[in-house]
Amino acid sequence: MRILSISLLVATAAFAQEAPKKTDKLAPYYPTPESVVEKMLQFGGLAKGERMFDLGSGDGRIVIMAAEKFGAVATGVEMDVDLWKQSASRIRSLGLEKNAKIINGDVLKQDYSSANMLTVYLLPSSNDKVRPLLEKQLKKGTRIVSHDFEFAGWKPEKTETIDDDGEGRSHTLYLYRR
Ligand SMILES: C[S@@+](CC[C@H](N)C(=O)[O-])C[C@H]1O[C@@H](n2cnc3c(N)ncnc32)[C@H](O)[C@@H]1O
C-alpha cells in the first residue's frame, strides 16, 4: 500500500512538472481600426525590409498591412486558434507568405531579438508583463508602438492622439525606442 502511494505521488509530481503552462491571456480580441493600423506603422517609421512583430495579432490586420503596404517582414503572435487560422489563411490568399506569418503561440514565450519594430495593443497590466522580456531581448534602437496604453517606467519619444477614427472613437499612440 505504502509503495503504491509513493509511486502515485512520484507520478503526480512528474505530471505536474511536464504539464504545459497555461497561456496567460493578456487582452481580449479588440481589433485596431484599419485607419489607425496605417497610422501606427507610419508613426513607428516602418521601412521596407524591416522586421516587425505584432504582439497578439488578432485577425492579422497589422501584420498584413506591414507586409503588403510597407514591404516589411512581419510576424504576428496569436494564442487564439481561430484567429490564427483566419489570419494565416488571409495571408495565403493574398500571396504574402514570403513576408508575413502568424505564430500560434504565447506573446510571452517568443524571441523578439531580430525586431526593428513592434506593435502592441494589449492592456496596461499586460505591458507590465511584457516589458521585462522586451528589456532583455530587444536590440538598441528597436521601436515599439503601443496603441492606447503606455509602458509604465518607459518614456515615450512621441505621443499622438487621433481624435476620431471615423466611428467617434479616439486613439492614442505611444512610440518608444530601446
Ligand atoms: C486587443 S487585441 C489586438 C489585436 C491586433 N493586434 C490589433 O491591434 O488589431 C489583443 C489580441 O491579443 C491576443 N492575446 C492575448 N494574450 C495573448 C498571449 N499571451 N499570447 C498571444 N496572443 C495573445 C488576443 O487573443 C487578441 O487577439
The ligand as an ORCA input file, in Angstrom:
! r2SCAN-3c Opt
* xyz 0 1
  C      -6.721     43.962    -28.352
  S      -6.420     42.592    -29.436
  C      -5.319     43.334    -30.630
  C      -5.329     42.636    -31.969
  C      -4.406     43.289    -33.022
  N      -3.071     43.491    -32.515
  C      -4.948     44.613    -33.447
  O      -4.442     45.643    -32.948
  O      -5.903     44.639    -34.250
  C      -5.309     41.570    -28.446
  C      -5.011     40.195    -29.037
  O      -4.021     39.563    -28.243
  C      -4.290     38.163    -28.174
  N      -3.605     37.650    -26.983
  C      -3.876     37.897    -25.681
  N      -2.983     37.295    -24.886
  C      -2.105     36.649    -25.683
  C      -0.935     35.858    -25.440
  N      -0.480     35.615    -24.201
  N      -0.264     35.367    -26.496
  C      -0.720     35.593    -27.776
  N      -1.809     36.326    -28.076
  C      -2.488     36.863    -27.040
  C      -5.813     38.115    -28.092
  O      -6.306     36.846    -28.462
  C      -6.202     39.224    -29.071
  O      -6.358     38.740    -30.372
*
